[in-house]
Amino acid sequence: QVQVTESGGGLVRAGDSLRLSCAVSGRTEDVFSMGWFRQTPGKEREFVGVIAWNTGMTYYSDSVKGRFTVSREKAKSEVYLQMDKLKDEDTAVYYCAGSTLPLLTGFTATHRYEYWGQGTQVTVSE
């Protein structure tokens, strides 16, 4: 079993930065990739970015590419989402998710991830 816990959300101004953290515990050896998703009311959960645990290879959605950075610290079993140049449309609940699969086709889909955190709210004001 793997447990995933996000933290670091809050209220920020447009143009500011924020870093989200994701602590992974339990059978961390089962996790091959860690993804970040976000969701707003009435919409499907949206892929943000993902990182391969061993290699550090990352992929991002077009909406955040160049502004957000996914990273990890293996020794601490933590994953991070650095968000820069935040916009109003970035407002959402952000989720960290773990997958037992490596970065193969379909990694942007929620069903490819077995372990999910409770989410952390990020609100970007005008």
Contact map, one row per residue, 1 for C-alpha under 8 A:
111000000000000000000000011000000000000000000000000000000000000000000000000000000000000000000000000000000000000000000000000000
111100000000000000000001111101000000000000000000000000000000000000000000000000000000000000000000000000000000000000100000000000
111110000000000000000001110000000000000000000000000000000000000000000000000000000000000000000000000000000000000000111000000000
011111000000000000000111100000000000000000000000000000000000000000000000000000000000000000000001110000000000000000111000000000
001111100000000000000111000000000000000000000000000000000000000000000000000000000000000000000001000000000000000000011110000000
000111110000000000011110000000000000000000000000000000000000000000000000000000000000000000000011000000000000000000001111000000
000011111000000000011100000000000000000000000000000000000000000000000000000000000000000000000000000000000000000000000011000000
000001111100000001111000000000000000000000000000000000000000000000000000000000000000000000000000000000000000000000000001000000
000000111110000001110000000000000000000000000000000000000000000000000000000000000000000000000000000000000000000000000001111000
000000011111000000000000000000000000000000000000000000000000000000000000000000000000000000000000000000000000000000000000111000
000000001111100000000000000000000000000000000000000000000000000000000000000000000000000000000000000000000000000000000000011110
000000000111110111000000000000000000000000000000000000000000000000000000000000000000000000000000000000000000000000000000011110
000000000011111100000000000000000000000000000000000000000000000000000000000000000000010000000000000000000000000000000000000111
000000000001111100000000000000000000000000000000000000000000000000000000000000000000111100000000000000000000000000000000000111
000000000000111110000000000000000000000000000000000000000000000000000000000000000001111000000000000000000000000000000000000000
000000000001111111000000000000000000000000000000000000000000000000000000000000000001110000000000000000000000000000000000000000
000000000001001111100000000000000000000000000000000000000000000000000000000000000111110000000000000000000000000000000000000000
000000011001000111110000000000000000000000000000000000000000000000000000000000000111000000000000000000000000000000000000000000
000000011000000011111000000000000000000000000000000000000000000000000000000000011110000000000000000000000000000000000000000000
000001111000000001111100000000000000000000000000000000000000000000000000000000011110000000000000000000000000000000000000000000
000001110000000000111110000000000000000000000000000000000000000000000000000001111000000000000000000000000000000000000000000000
000111100000000000011111000000000000000000000000000000000000000000000000000001110000000000000001000000000000000000000000000000
000111000000000000001111100000000000000000000000000000000000000000000000000011100000000000000000000000000000000000000000000000
011110000000000000000111110100000000000000000000000000000000000000000000000011100000000000000000000000000000000000000000000000
011100000000000000000011111100000000000000000000000000000000000000000000000010000000000000000000000000000000000000000000000000
111000000000000000000001111100000000000000000000000000000000000000000000000000000000000000000000000000000000000000000000000000
110000000000000000000000111111100000000000000000000000000000000000000000000000000000000000000000000000000000000000000000000000
010000000000000000000001111111100000000000000000000000000000000000000000000010000000000000000000000000000000000000000000000000
000000000000000000000000001111110000000000000000000000000000000000000000000000000000000000000000000000000000000000000000000000
010000000000000000000000001111110000000000000000000000000000000000000000000000000000000000000000000100000000000000000000000000
000000000000000000000000001111111100000000000000000010000000000000000000000000000000000000000000011110000000000000000000000000
000000000000000000000000000011111100000000000000000111000000000000000000000000000000000000000000011111100000000000000000000000
000000000000000000000000000000111110000000000000011110000000000000000000000000000000000000000000011111100000000000000000000000
000000000000000000000000000000111111000000000000011110000000000000000000000000100000000000000001111000000000000000000000000000
000000000000000000000000000000001111100000000011111000000000000000000000000000000000000000000001111000000000000010000000000000
000000000000000000000000000000000111110000000011110000000000000000000000000000001000000000000111100000000000000000000000000000
000000000000000000000000000000000011111000001111100000000000000000000000000000000000000000000111100000000000000000000000000000
000000000000000000000000000000000001111100001111000000000000000000000000000000000000000000011110000000000000000000000000000000
000000000000000000000000000000000000111110111100000000000000000000000000000000000000000000011100000000000000000000000000000000
000000000000000000000000000000000000011111111000000000000000000000000000000000000000000000111000000000000000000000000000000000
000000000000000000000000000000000000001111100000000000000000000000000000000000000000000000000000000000000000000000000000000000
000000000000000000000000000000000000000111110000000000000000000000000000000000000000000000000000000000000000000000000000000000
000000000000000000000000000000000000001111111000000000000000000000000000000000000000000000000000000000000000000000000000000000
000000000000000000000000000000000000001101111100000000000000000000000000000000000000000000000000000000000000000000000000000000
000000000000000000000000000000000000111100111110000000000000000000000000000000000000000000000000000000000000010000000000000000
000000000000000000000000000000000000111000011111000000000000000000000000000000000000000000000000000000000000000000000000000000
000000000000000000000000000000000011110000001111100000000001100000000000000000000000000000000000000000000001110000000000000000
000000000000000000000000000000000011110000000111110000000001101100000000000000000000000000000000000000000000000000000000000000
000000000000000000000000000000000011100000000011111000000111100000001100000000000000000000000000000000000001000000000000000000
000000000000000000000000000000001111000000000001111100000111000000000100000000000000000000000000000000000010000000000000000000
000000000000000000000000000000001110000000000000111110011110000000000111000000000000000000000000000000100000000000000000000000
000000000000000000000000000000011100000000000000011111111100000000000000000000000000000000000000000001100000000000000000000000
000000000000000000000000000000111100000000000000001111111000000000000001010000000000000000000000000000000000000000000000000000
000000000000000000000000000000010000000000000000000111110000000000000000000000000000000000000000000000000000000000000000000000
000000000000000000000000000000000000000000000000000111111000000000000000000000000000000000000000000000000000000000000000000000
000000000000000000000000000000000000000000000000001111111100000000000011000000000000000000000000000000000000000000000000000000
000000000000000000000000000000000000000000000000001110111110000000000000000000000000000000000000000000000000000000000000000000
000000000000000000000000000000000000000000000000111100011111000000000100000000000000000000000000000000000000000000000000000000
000000000000000000000000000000000000000000000000111000001111100000000000000000000000000000000000000000000000000000000000000000
000000000000000000000000000000000000000000000011110000000111110110000000000000000000000000000000000000000000000000000000000000
000000000000000000000000000000000000000000000011100000000011111110000000000000000000000000000000000000000000000000000000000000
000000000000000000000000000000000000000000000000000000000001111110000000000000000000000000000000000000000000000000000000000000
000000000000000000000000000000000000000000000001000000000000111110000000000000000000000000000000000000000000000000000000000000
000000000000000000000000000000000000000000000001000000000001111111110000000000000000000000000000000000000000000000000000000000
000000000000000000000000000000000000000000000000000000000001111111110000000000000000000000000000000000000000000000000000000000
000000000000000000000000000000000000000000000000000000000000000111111000000000000000000000000000000000000000000000000000000000
000000000000000000000000000000000000000000000000000000000000000111111000000000000011110000000000000000000000000000000000000000
000000000000000000000000000000000000000000000000000000000000000111111100000000001111000000000000000000000000000000000000000000
000000000000000000000000000000000000000000000000100000000000000001111110000000011110000000000000000000000000000000000000000000
000000000000000000000000000000000000000000000000111000000100000000011111000000111100000000000000000000000000000000000000000000
000000000000000000000000000000000000000000000000001000010000000000001111100000111000000000000000000000000000000000000000000000
000000000000000000000000000000000000000000000000001010010000000000000111110011110000000000000000000000000000000000000000000000
000000000000000000000000000000000000000000000000000000000000000000000011111111100000000000000000000000000000000000000000000000
000000000000000000000000000000000000000000000000000010000000000000000001111111000000000000000000000000000000000000000000000000
000000000000000000000000000000000000000000000000000000000000000000000000111111000000000000000000000000000000000000000000000000
000000000000000000000000000000000000000000000000000000000000000000000000111111000000000000000000000000000000000000000000000000
000000000000000000000011100100000000000000000000000000000000000000000001111111100000000000000000000000000000000000000000000000
000000000000000000001111000000000000000000000000000000000000000000000001111111110000000000000000000000000000000000000000000000
000000000000000000001111000000000100000000000000000000000000000000000111100011111000000000000000000000000000000000000000000000
000000000000000000111100000000000000000000000000000000000000000000001111000001111100000000000000000000000000000000000000000000
000000000000000000111000000000000001000000000000000000000000000000011110000000111110000000000000000000000000000000000000000000
000000000000000011110000000000000000000000000000000000000000000000011100000000011111000000000000000000000000000000000000000000
000000000000000011110000000000000000000000000000000000000000000000111000000000001111110000000000000000000000000000000000000000
000000000000001111000000000000000000000000000000000000000000000000110000000000000111110000000000000000000000000000000000000000
000000000000011110000000000000000000000000000000000000000000000000100000000000000011111000000000000000000000000000000000000000
000000000000111110000000000000000000000000000000000000000000000000100000000000000011111101000000000000000000000000000000000100
000000000000011000000000000000000000000000000000000000000000000000000000000000000000111111100000000000000000000000000000000100
000000000000010000000000000000000000000000000000000000000000000000000000000000000000011111100000000000000000000000000000001111
000000000000000000000000000000000000000000000000000000000000000000000000000000000000001111100000000000000000000000000000000100
000000000000000000000000000000000000000000000000000000000000000000000000000000000000011111110000000000000000000000000000011100
000000000000000000000000000000000000000100000000000000000000000000000000000000000000001111111000000000000000000000000000111100
000000000000000000000000000000000000011100000000000000000000000000000000000000000000000001111100000000000000000000000000111000
000000000000000000000000000000000000011100000000000000000000000000000000000000000000000000111110000000000000000000000011110000
000000000000000000000000000000000001111000000000000000000000000000000000000000000000000000011111000000000000000000000011110000
000001000000000000000000000000000001110000000000000000000000000000000000000000000000000000001111100000000000000000011111000000
000111000000000000000100000000000111100000000000000000000000000000000000000000000000000000000111110000000000000000011010000000
000100000000000000000000000000000111100000000000000000000000000000000000000000000000000000000011111000000000000011111000000000
000100000000000000000000000000111110000000000000000000000000000000000000000000000000000000000001111100000000000011110000000000
000000000000000000000000000000111110000000000000000000000000000000000000000000000000000000000000111111000000000111100000000000
000000000000000000000000000001111000000000000000000000000000000000000000000000000000000000000000011111000000000011000000000000
000000000000000000000000000000111000000000000000000000000000000000000000000000000000000000000000001111110000000100000000000000
000000000000000000000000000000011000000000000000000100000000000000000000000000000000000000000000001111110000000000000000000000
000000000000000000000000000000011000000000000000001100000000000000000000000000000000000000000000000011111010000000000000000000
000000000000000000000000000000000000000000000000000000000000000000000000000000000000000000000000000011111110000000000000000000
000000000000000000000000000000000000000000000000000000000000000000000000000000000000000000000000000000111110000000000000000000
000000000000000000000000000000000000000000000000000000000000000000000000000000000000000000000000000000011111100100000000000000
000000000000000000000000000000000000000000000000010000000000000000000000000000000000000000000000000000111111110100000000000000
000000000000000000000000000000000000000000000010100000000000000000000000000000000000000000000000000000000111110100000000000000
000000000000000000000000000000000000000000000010000000000000000000000000000000000000000000000000000000000111111110000000000000
000000000000000000000000000000000000000000001010000000000000000000000000000000000000000000000000000000000011111110000000000000
000000000000000000000000000000000000000000000000000000000000000000000000000000000000000000000000000000000000111111000000000000
000000000000000000000000000000000000000000000000000000000000000000000000000000000000000000000000001010000111111111000000000000
000000000000000000000000000000000010000000000000000000000000000000000000000000000000000000000000111100000000111111110000000000
000000000000000000000000000000000000000000000000000000000000000000000000000000000000000000000000111100000000001111110000000000
011100000000000000000000000000000000000000000000000000000000000000000000000000000000000000000000111000000000000011111000000000
001110000000000000000000000000000000000000000000000000000000000000000000000000000000000000000011110000000000000011111100000000
001111000000000000000000000000000000000000000000000000000000000000000000000000000000000000000011100000000000000000111110000000
000011000000000000000000000000000000000000000000000000000000000000000000000000000000000000000010000000000000000000011111000000
000011100000000000000000000000000000000000000000000000000000000000000000000000000000000000001111000000000000000000001111100000
000001111000000000000000000000000000000000000000000000000000000000000000000000000000000000001110000000000000000000000111110000
000000001100000000000000000000000000000000000000000000000000000000000000000000000000000000111100000000000000000000000011111000
000000001111000000000000000000000000000000000000000000000000000000000000000000000000000001111100000000000000000000000001111100
000000001111000000000000000000000000000000000000000000000000000000000000000000000000000101110000000000000000000000000000111110
000000000011110000000000000000000000000000000000000000000000000000000000000000000000011111100000000000000000000000000000011111
000000000011110000000000000000000000000000000000000000000000000000000000000000000000000100000000000000000000000000000000001111
000000000000110000000000000000000000000000000000000000000000000000000000000000000000000100000000000000000000000000000000000111
